[in-house]
């Protein structure tokens, strides 16, 4: 998500135009973040699983 956000910032106004891959990459990254959960939630899930091993 961070890389897509930085790419969007670099491209400025062109980064939000749907014709450019940057916009699609940012949208895909945001959807995956929503579906998979935030990094804090992912860390909690991983930390719960580690002691079980």
PyMOL Python script that loads the backbone (N, CA, C, O; Angstrom):
from pymol import cmd

cmd.read_pdbstr("""\
ATOM      1  N   UNK A   1       0.821  -1.177   0.000  1.00  0.00           N
ATOM      2  CA  UNK A   1       0.000   0.000   0.000  1.00  0.00           C
ATOM      3  C   UNK A   1       0.871   1.248   0.000  1.00  0.00           C
ATOM      4  O   UNK A   1       0.573   2.219  -0.696  1.00  0.00           O
ATOM      5  N   UNK A   2       1.945   1.222   0.781  1.00  0.00           N
ATOM      6  CA  UNK A   2       2.815   2.398   0.878  1.00  0.00           C
ATOM      7  C   UNK A   2       3.460   2.722  -0.466  1.00  0.00           C
ATOM      8  O   UNK A   2       3.537   3.889  -0.851  1.00  0.00           O
ATOM      9  N   UNK A   3       3.922   1.701  -1.180  1.00  0.00           N
ATOM     10  CA  UNK A   3       4.546   1.937  -2.490  1.00  0.00           C
ATOM     11  C   UNK A   3       3.539   2.524  -3.472  1.00  0.00           C
ATOM     12  O   UNK A   3       3.871   3.433  -4.232  1.00  0.00           O
ATOM     13  N   UNK A   4       2.324   2.016  -3.461  1.00  0.00           N
ATOM     14  CA  UNK A   4       1.287   2.539  -4.357  1.00  0.00           C
ATOM     15  C   UNK A   4       0.949   3.982  -3.992  1.00  0.00           C
ATOM     16  O   UNK A   4       0.721   4.809  -4.875  1.00  0.00           O
ATOM     17  N   UNK A   5       0.915   4.283  -2.712  1.00  0.00           N
ATOM     18  CA  UNK A   5       0.630   5.650  -2.265  1.00  0.00           C
ATOM     19  C   UNK A   5       1.739   6.603  -2.698  1.00  0.00           C
ATOM     20  O   UNK A   5       1.458   7.713  -3.153  1.00  0.00           O
ATOM     21  N   UNK A   6       2.989   6.184  -2.563  1.00  0.00           N
ATOM     22  CA  UNK A   6       4.098   7.036  -2.982  1.00  0.00           C
ATOM     23  C   UNK A   6       4.082   7.254  -4.492  1.00  0.00           C
ATOM     24  O   UNK A   6       4.349   8.360  -4.961  1.00  0.00           O
ATOM     25  N   UNK A   7       3.773   6.209  -5.253  1.00  0.00           N
ATOM     26  CA  UNK A   7       3.681   6.348  -6.708  1.00  0.00           C
ATOM     27  C   UNK A   7       2.579   7.329  -7.082  1.00  0.00           C
ATOM     28  O   UNK A   7       2.737   8.128  -8.005  1.00  0.00           O
ATOM     29  N   UNK A   8       1.484   7.268  -6.375  1.00  0.00           N
ATOM     30  CA  UNK A   8       0.375   8.194  -6.613  1.00  0.00           C
ATOM     31  C   UNK A   8       0.814   9.630  -6.329  1.00  0.00           C
ATOM     32  O   UNK A   8       0.470  10.542  -7.080  1.00  0.00           O
ATOM     33  N   UNK A   9       1.560   9.832  -5.264  1.00  0.00           N
ATOM     34  CA  UNK A   9       2.054  11.164  -4.922  1.00  0.00           C
ATOM     35  C   UNK A   9       3.029  11.686  -5.978  1.00  0.00           C
ATOM     36  O   UNK A   9       2.998  12.867  -6.324  1.00  0.00           O
ATOM     37  N   UNK A  10       3.882  10.818  -6.483  1.00  0.00           N
ATOM     38  CA  UNK A  10       4.864  11.221  -7.490  1.00  0.00           C
ATOM     39  C   UNK A  10       4.173  11.651  -8.781  1.00  0.00           C
ATOM     40  O   UNK A  10       4.569  12.638  -9.402  1.00  0.00           O
ATOM     41  N   UNK A  11       3.149  10.916  -9.182  1.00  0.00           N
ATOM     42  CA  UNK A  11       2.467  11.205 -10.440  1.00  0.00           C
ATOM     43  C   UNK A  11       1.472  12.354 -10.327  1.00  0.00           C
ATOM     44  O   UNK A  11       1.003  12.859 -11.346  1.00  0.00           O
ATOM     45  N   UNK A  12       1.148  12.767  -9.135  1.00  0.00           N
ATOM     46  CA  UNK A  12       0.248  13.899  -8.942  1.00  0.00           C
ATOM     47  C   UNK A  12      -1.121  13.661  -9.548  1.00  0.00           C
ATOM     48  O   UNK A  12      -1.727  12.612  -9.328  1.00  0.00           O
ATOM     49  N   UNK A  13      -1.611  14.629 -10.309  1.00  0.00           N
ATOM     50  CA  UNK A  13      -2.944  14.542 -10.908  1.00  0.00           C
ATOM     51  C   UNK A  13      -3.097  13.382 -11.867  1.00  0.00           C
ATOM     52  O   UNK A  13      -4.177  12.804 -11.985  1.00  0.00           O
ATOM     53  N   UNK A  14      -2.007  13.035 -12.559  1.00  0.00           N
ATOM     54  CA  UNK A  14      -2.079  11.899 -13.480  1.00  0.00           C
ATOM     55  C   UNK A  14      -2.276  10.588 -12.716  1.00  0.00           C
ATOM     56  O   UNK A  14      -2.816   9.625 -13.261  1.00  0.00           O
ATOM     57  N   UNK A  15      -1.844  10.553 -11.473  1.00  0.00           N
ATOM     58  CA  UNK A  15      -1.958   9.336 -10.684  1.00  0.00           C
ATOM     59  C   UNK A  15      -3.385   8.938 -10.371  1.00  0.00           C
ATOM     60  O   UNK A  15      -3.652   7.771 -10.085  1.00  0.00           O
ATOM     61  N   UNK A  16      -4.315   9.898 -10.420  1.00  0.00           N
ATOM     62  CA  UNK A  16      -5.705   9.569 -10.107  1.00  0.00           C
ATOM     63  C   UNK A  16      -6.549   9.313 -11.351  1.00  0.00           C
ATOM     64  O   UNK A  16      -7.723   8.957 -11.250  1.00  0.00           O
ATOM     65  N   UNK A  17      -5.943   9.495 -12.525  1.00  0.00           N
ATOM     66  CA  UNK A  17      -6.681   9.246 -13.763  1.00  0.00           C
ATOM     67  C   UNK A  17      -6.763   7.743 -14.013  1.00  0.00           C
ATOM     68  O   UNK A  17      -5.758   7.040 -13.910  1.00  0.00           O
ATOM     69  N   UNK A  18      -7.934   7.259 -14.335  1.00  0.00           N
ATOM     70  CA  UNK A  18      -8.147   5.814 -14.472  1.00  0.00           C
ATOM     71  C   UNK A  18      -7.376   5.207 -15.636  1.00  0.00           C
ATOM     72  O   UNK A  18      -7.217   3.987 -15.689  1.00  0.00           O
ATOM     73  N   UNK A  19      -6.893   6.019 -16.567  1.00  0.00           N
ATOM     74  CA  UNK A  19      -6.145   5.498 -17.705  1.00  0.00           C
ATOM     75  C   UNK A  19      -4.733   5.054 -17.323  1.00  0.00           C
ATOM     76  O   UNK A  19      -4.088   4.329 -18.080  1.00  0.00           O
ATOM     77  N   UNK A  20      -4.258   5.475 -16.180  1.00  0.00           N
ATOM     78  CA  UNK A  20      -2.898   5.173 -15.778  1.00  0.00           C
ATOM     79  C   UNK A  20      -2.862   4.001 -14.797  1.00  0.00           C
ATOM     80  O   UNK A  20      -3.757   3.832 -13.970  1.00  0.00           O
ATOM     81  N   UNK A  21      -1.808   3.201 -14.914  1.00  0.00           N
ATOM     82  CA  UNK A  21      -1.658   2.008 -14.073  1.00  0.00           C
ATOM     83  C   UNK A  21      -1.512   2.366 -12.596  1.00  0.00           C
ATOM     84  O   UNK A  21      -1.859   1.565 -11.728  1.00  0.00           O
ATOM     85  N   UNK A  22      -1.005   3.553 -12.308  1.00  0.00           N
ATOM     86  CA  UNK A  22      -0.813   3.961 -10.911  1.00  0.00           C
ATOM     87  C   UNK A  22      -2.144   3.981 -10.175  1.00  0.00           C
ATOM     88  O   UNK A  22      -2.243   3.522  -9.037  1.00  0.00           O
ATOM     89  N   UNK A  23      -3.153   4.510 -10.823  1.00  0.00           N
ATOM     90  CA  UNK A  23      -4.478   4.571 -10.209  1.00  0.00           C
ATOM     91  C   UNK A  23      -5.018   3.175  -9.934  1.00  0.00           C
ATOM     92  O   UNK A  23      -5.582   2.918  -8.870  1.00  0.00           O
ATOM     93  N   UNK A  24      -4.844   2.284 -10.888  1.00  0.00           N
ATOM     94  CA  UNK A  24      -5.317   0.900 -10.706  1.00  0.00           C
ATOM     95  C   UNK A  24      -4.537   0.201  -9.599  1.00  0.00           C
ATOM     96  O   UNK A  24      -5.122  -0.528  -8.798  1.00  0.00           O
ATOM     97  N   UNK A  25      -3.222   0.416  -9.546  1.00  0.00           N
ATOM     98  CA  UNK A  25      -2.401  -0.216  -8.506  1.00  0.00           C
ATOM     99  C   UNK A  25      -2.817   0.272  -7.123  1.00  0.00           C
ATOM    100  O   UNK A  25      -2.901  -0.518  -6.183  1.00  0.00           O
ATOM    101  N   UNK A  26      -3.076   1.574  -6.998  1.00  0.00           N
ATOM    102  CA  UNK A  26      -3.500   2.115  -5.707  1.00  0.00           C
ATOM    103  C   UNK A  26      -4.856   1.545  -5.309  1.00  0.00           C
ATOM    104  O   UNK A  26      -5.059   1.170  -4.154  1.00  0.00           O
ATOM    105  N   UNK A  27      -5.781   1.479  -6.256  1.00  0.00           N
ATOM    106  CA  UNK A  27      -7.107   0.922  -5.972  1.00  0.00           C
ATOM    107  C   UNK A  27      -7.035  -0.531  -5.557  1.00  0.00           C
ATOM    108  O   UNK A  27      -7.701  -0.949  -4.610  1.00  0.00           O
ATOM    109  N   UNK A  28      -6.216  -1.311  -6.273  1.00  0.00           N
ATOM    110  CA  UNK A  28      -6.055  -2.725  -5.925  1.00  0.00           C
ATOM    111  C   UNK A  28      -5.439  -2.882  -4.540  1.00  0.00           C
ATOM    112  O   UNK A  28      -5.874  -3.725  -3.755  1.00  0.00           O
ATOM    113  N   UNK A  29      -4.429  -2.075  -4.239  1.00  0.00           N
ATOM    114  CA  UNK A  29      -3.775  -2.160  -2.934  1.00  0.00           C
ATOM    115  C   UNK A  29      -4.747  -1.803  -1.818  1.00  0.00           C
ATOM    116  O   UNK A  29      -4.742  -2.434  -0.761  1.00  0.00           O
ATOM    117  N   UNK A  30      -5.579  -0.797  -2.049  1.00  0.00           N
ATOM    118  CA  UNK A  30      -6.546  -0.384  -1.026  1.00  0.00           C
ATOM    119  C   UNK A  30      -7.580  -1.481  -0.784  1.00  0.00           C
ATOM    120  O   UNK A  30      -7.937  -1.761   0.360  1.00  0.00           O
ATOM    121  N   UNK A  31      -8.057  -2.098  -1.860  1.00  0.00           N
ATOM    122  CA  UNK A  31      -9.035  -3.179  -1.715  1.00  0.00           C
ATOM    123  C   UNK A  31      -8.424  -4.340  -0.949  1.00  0.00           C
ATOM    124  O   UNK A  31      -9.063  -4.902  -0.059  1.00  0.00           O
ATOM    125  N   UNK A  32      -7.191  -4.704  -1.284  1.00  0.00           N
ATOM    126  CA  UNK A  32      -6.537  -5.803  -0.570  1.00  0.00           C
ATOM    127  C   UNK A  32      -6.329  -5.468   0.898  1.00  0.00           C
ATOM    128  O   UNK A  32      -6.452  -6.342   1.756  1.00  0.00           O
ATOM    129  N   UNK A  33      -6.019  -4.220   1.194  1.00  0.00           N
ATOM    130  CA  UNK A  33      -5.853  -3.815   2.592  1.00  0.00           C
ATOM    131  C   UNK A  33      -7.170  -3.963   3.347  1.00  0.00           C
ATOM    132  O   UNK A  33      -7.183  -4.404   4.496  1.00  0.00           O
ATOM    133  N   UNK A  34      -8.261  -3.599   2.713  1.00  0.00           N
ATOM    134  CA  UNK A  34      -9.571  -3.705   3.355  1.00  0.00           C
ATOM    135  C   UNK A  34      -9.953  -5.167   3.554  1.00  0.00           C
ATOM    136  O   UNK A  34     -10.447  -5.544   4.617  1.00  0.00           O
ATOM    137  N   UNK A  35      -9.724  -5.986   2.536  1.00  0.00           N
ATOM    138  CA  UNK A  35     -10.109  -7.399   2.601  1.00  0.00           C
ATOM    139  C   UNK A  35      -9.244  -8.156   3.600  1.00  0.00           C
ATOM    140  O   UNK A  35      -9.757  -8.943   4.395  1.00  0.00           O
ATOM    141  N   UNK A  36      -7.935  -7.922   3.562  1.00  0.00           N
ATOM    142  CA  UNK A  36      -7.015  -8.666   4.421  1.00  0.00           C
ATOM    143  C   UNK A  36      -6.908  -8.082   5.819  1.00  0.00           C
ATOM    144  O   UNK A  36      -6.441  -8.761   6.733  1.00  0.00           O
ATOM    145  N   UNK A  37      -7.323  -6.863   6.002  1.00  0.00           N
ATOM    146  CA  UNK A  37      -7.210  -6.211   7.302  1.00  0.00           C
ATOM    147  C   UNK A  37      -5.991  -5.309   7.348  1.00  0.00           C
ATOM    148  O   UNK A  37      -5.067  -5.451   6.548  1.00  0.00           O
ATOM    149  N   UNK A  38      -6.000  -4.395   8.276  1.00  0.00           N
ATOM    150  CA  UNK A  38      -4.876  -3.470   8.397  1.00  0.00           C
ATOM    151  C   UNK A  38      -3.641  -4.207   8.888  1.00  0.00           C
ATOM    152  O   UNK A  38      -3.729  -5.337   9.366  1.00  0.00           O
ATOM    153  N   UNK A  39      -2.505  -3.566   8.767  1.00  0.00           N
ATOM    154  CA  UNK A  39      -1.258  -4.202   9.185  1.00  0.00           C
ATOM    155  C   UNK A  39      -1.266  -4.509  10.682  1.00  0.00           C
ATOM    156  O   UNK A  39      -0.658  -5.489  11.112  1.00  0.00           O
ATOM    157  N   UNK A  40      -1.943  -3.689  11.476  1.00  0.00           N
ATOM    158  CA  UNK A  40      -2.010  -3.953  12.914  1.00  0.00           C
ATOM    159  C   UNK A  40      -2.780  -5.243  13.191  1.00  0.00           C
ATOM    160  O   UNK A  40      -2.382  -6.038  14.042  1.00  0.00           O
ATOM    161  N   UNK A  41      -3.870  -5.444  12.477  1.00  0.00           N
ATOM    162  CA  UNK A  41      -4.661  -6.660  12.667  1.00  0.00           C
ATOM    163  C   UNK A  41      -3.881  -7.875  12.179  1.00  0.00           C
ATOM    164  O   UNK A  41      -3.926  -8.933  12.807  1.00  0.00           O
ATOM    165  N   UNK A  42      -3.168  -7.733  11.065  1.00  0.00           N
ATOM    166  CA  UNK A  42      -2.356  -8.836  10.569  1.00  0.00           C
ATOM    167  C   UNK A  42      -1.278  -9.202  11.585  1.00  0.00           C
ATOM    168  O   UNK A  42      -0.999 -10.383  11.794  1.00  0.00           O
ATOM    169  N   UNK A  43      -0.671  -8.198  12.216  1.00  0.00           N
ATOM    170  CA  UNK A  43       0.338  -8.474  13.247  1.00  0.00           C
ATOM    171  C   UNK A  43      -0.271  -9.223  14.427  1.00  0.00           C
ATOM    172  O   UNK A  43       0.352 -10.135  14.970  1.00  0.00           O
ATOM    173  N   UNK A  44      -1.486  -8.845  14.829  1.00  0.00           N
ATOM    174  CA  UNK A  44      -2.145  -9.534  15.941  1.00  0.00           C
ATOM    175  C   UNK A  44      -2.415 -10.991  15.582  1.00  0.00           C
ATOM    176  O   UNK A  44      -2.206 -11.881  16.406  1.00  0.00           O
ATOM    177  N   UNK A  45      -2.873 -11.238  14.368  1.00  0.00           N
ATOM    178  CA  UNK A  45      -3.163 -12.606  13.936  1.00  0.00           C
ATOM    179  C   UNK A  45      -1.890 -13.438  13.929  1.00  0.00           C
ATOM    180  O   UNK A  45      -1.885 -14.571  14.410  1.00  0.00           O
ATOM    181  N   UNK A  46      -0.810 -12.883  13.388  1.00  0.00           N
ATOM    182  CA  UNK A  46       0.463 -13.606  13.337  1.00  0.00           C
ATOM    183  C   UNK A  46       0.987 -13.861  14.740  1.00  0.00           C
ATOM    184  O   UNK A  46       1.482 -14.953  15.020  1.00  0.00           O
ATOM    185  N   UNK A  47       0.888 -12.874  15.629  1.00  0.00           N
ATOM    186  CA  UNK A  47       1.402 -13.055  16.988  1.00  0.00           C
ATOM    187  C   UNK A  47       0.625 -14.116  17.753  1.00  0.00           C
ATOM    188  O   UNK A  47       1.190 -14.786  18.618  1.00  0.00           O
ATOM    189  N   UNK A  48      -0.651 -14.280  17.455  1.00  0.00           N
ATOM    190  CA  UNK A  48      -1.441 -15.336  18.108  1.00  0.00           C
ATOM    191  C   UNK A  48      -1.039 -16.713  17.609  1.00  0.00           C
ATOM    192  O   UNK A  48      -1.079 -17.682  18.366  1.00  0.00           O
ATOM    193  N   UNK A  49      -0.651 -16.810  16.344  1.00  0.00           N
ATOM    194  CA  UNK A  49      -0.308 -18.098  15.750  1.00  0.00           C
ATOM    195  C   UNK A  49       1.099 -18.559  16.113  1.00  0.00           C
ATOM    196  O   UNK A  49       1.344 -19.764  16.179  1.00  0.00           O
ATOM    197  N   UNK A  50       2.021 -17.647  16.346  1.00  0.00           N
ATOM    198  CA  UNK A  50       3.404 -18.025  16.613  1.00  0.00           C
ATOM    199  C   UNK A  50       3.571 -18.880  17.865  1.00  0.00           C
ATOM    200  O   UNK A  50       4.256 -19.899  17.790  1.00  0.00           O
ATOM    201  N   UNK A  51       2.987 -18.530  19.013  1.00  0.00           N
ATOM    202  CA  UNK A  51       3.163 -19.380  20.198  1.00  0.00           C
ATOM    203  C   UNK A  51       2.589 -20.790  20.018  1.00  0.00           C
ATOM    204  O   UNK A  51       3.038 -21.728  20.676  1.00  0.00           O
ATOM    205  N   UNK A  52       1.613 -20.942  19.144  1.00  0.00           N
ATOM    206  CA  UNK A  52       1.003 -22.255  18.935  1.00  0.00           C
ATOM    207  C   UNK A  52       1.950 -23.217  18.230  1.00  0.00           C
ATOM    208  O   UNK A  52       1.775 -24.433  18.306  1.00  0.00           O
ATOM    209  N   UNK A  53       2.932 -22.685  17.557  1.00  0.00           N
ATOM    210  CA  UNK A  53       3.867 -23.559  16.840  1.00  0.00           C
ATOM    211  C   UNK A  53       4.897 -23.989  17.796  1.00  0.00           C
ATOM    212  O   UNK A  53       5.805 -24.736  17.431  1.00  0.00           O
TER     213      UNK A  53
END
""", "prot")
cmd.dss("prot")
cmd.show_as("cartoon", "prot")
cmd.util.cbc("prot")
cmd.orient("prot")
